[in-house]
């Protein structure tokens, strides 16, 4: 996103200003999402999944480039959201439906419609509450992460299962509903773009090792990484709730 927690001293360009480079990168993200849709229609589900992941990479780049070059704009913010709805809303929904959910009939396409609707709601809430959102977090699951989860499920299942396992379509249906809920929930997800990066040799070595691990078996490691990220916020919320309840019980015992 182009306007994620901009510093106070960094001002946006005047309304109506259009910058080429960040919006061109956003267009590449849109193209990847559109290619994913075409691939899904043509039953090329692996290509469709990879295209969604590529769109997510471009989505990360456009905001970073805009901030680094000081070329953020209202136009770029709205254009980015519209492209995200296609690449991370329509594309993964169609991939899910044509890959495994179409045997459910009406229940299948209603599930993916809910996914598209919650993606649109997630983007609208992000744009309208960007000033109130705490720095370093996302309120609700970011839609690129939700789309990447669906994409990595396709890649993981294709890599691990030579044939479709029993009840896999039910698992995917449940996953679509869970992702739809998480996008419009109030769970706080860490914004990985804002995590401080120490300028140390150890950090550089760790980064290299991290990419080596991913490159070893990307179908597995990417799946595990996105599952971990998606579960991180609900688990952290449950942990805080348990600690709060434990504190209240302890306080009540002390009073008694």
Residue pairs with C-beta under 8 A, 6 or more apart in sequence:
1 59
1 63
1 77
1 80
1 81
1 84
1 126
2 22
2 26
2 62
2 63
2 66
2 67
2 72
2 73
2 76
2 77
2 80
3 12
3 63
3 72
3 76
3 77
3 130
4 63
4 130
4 191
4 193
4 194
5 130
5 133
5 135
5 136
5 191
5 194
6 12
6 67
6 72
10 67
10 70
10 72
12 72
12 73
12 74
13 19
13 71
13 72
13 73
13 74
15 74
16 74
16 75
17 73
17 75
18 73
18 75
18 76
19 66
19 69
19 71
19 73
19 76
21 65
21 69
21 71
22 62
22 63
22 65
22 66
22 69
22 71
22 72
22 76
23 62
23 75
23 76
23 79
25 58
25 61
25 62
25 65
26 58
26 59
26 62
26 76
26 79
26 80
26 83
27 83
28 58
29 55
29 56
29 58
29 59
29 62
29 83
29 84
29 87
30 55
30 83
30 86
30 87
32 51
32 52
32 54
32 55
32 58
32 87
33 51
33 52
33 55
33 83
33 86
33 87
33 88
33 90
33 91
34 86
34 87
34 91
35 47
35 48
35 51
36 47
36 48
36 49
36 51
36 52
36 55
36 87
36 91
36 92
36 94
36 95
37 48
37 86
37 90
37 91
37 94
39 45
39 47
39 48
39 51
40 48
40 91
40 94
40 95
40 98
40 99
41 94
41 98
43 98
45 95
45 98
45 99
45 154
45 158
46 154
46 155
46 158
48 91
48 95
48 151
48 154
49 95
49 150
49 151
49 152
49 154
49 155
50 151
50 155
51 91
52 87
52 88
52 91
52 92
52 95
52 147
52 148
52 150
52 151
53 148
53 151
53 152
53 222
55 87
55 88
55 91
55 144
55 147
56 87
56 88
56 144
56 145
56 147
56 148
59 80
59 83
59 84
59 87
59 88
59 144
60 144
60 193
62 76
62 80
63 80
63 193
64 193
65 71
66 72
66 73
66 76
77 127
78 127
81 123
81 124
81 126
81 127
84 119
84 123
84 143
84 144
85 116
85 119
85 120
85 123
87 144
87 147
88 119
88 143
88 144
88 146
88 147
89 115
89 116
89 119
89 120
89 143
89 147
90 116
91 147
92 115
92 146
92 147
92 150
92 151
93 112
93 113
93 115
93 116
93 176
94 112
95 150
95 151
95 154
96 111
96 112
96 115
96 150
96 172
96 176
97 108
97 109
97 112
99 154
99 172
100 164
100 168
100 169
100 172
101 108
101 109
101 111
101 112
101 169
101 172
101 173
101 176
102 108
102 109
103 169
104 111
104 169
104 173
107 173
108 173
111 173
111 176
111 177
111 180
112 176
114 176
114 177
114 180
115 146
115 176
115 179
115 180
117 180
118 180
118 181
118 183
118 184
119 143
119 146
119 183
121 183
121 184
122 140
122 141
122 142
122 143
122 183
122 184
123 143
125 139
125 140
125 184
126 133
126 138
126 139
126 140
129 139
133 139
134 188
135 194
136 190
136 191
136 194
136 195
137 188
137 189
137 190
137 191
138 188
138 189
138 190
138 191
139 186
139 187
139 188
140 182
140 183
140 184
140 185
140 186
140 187
140 189
141 179
141 182
141 183
141 185
141 187
141 189
141 230
141 233
142 183
142 189
143 183
145 189
145 226
145 229
145 230
146 179
146 182
146 183
146 230
148 222
148 226
149 175
149 179
149 226
149 227
149 230
150 175
150 176
150 179
152 219
152 222
152 223
152 226
153 172
153 175
153 223
155 218
155 219
155 222
155 223
156 219
156 220
156 222
156 223
157 164
157 165
157 168
158 219
159 217
159 219
159 220
160 219
160 220
161 168
179 230
182 230
182 233
182 234
187 233
187 234
187 237
188 233
188 236
188 237
189 229
189 232
189 233
190 232
197 203
213 221
214 221
214 222
214 225
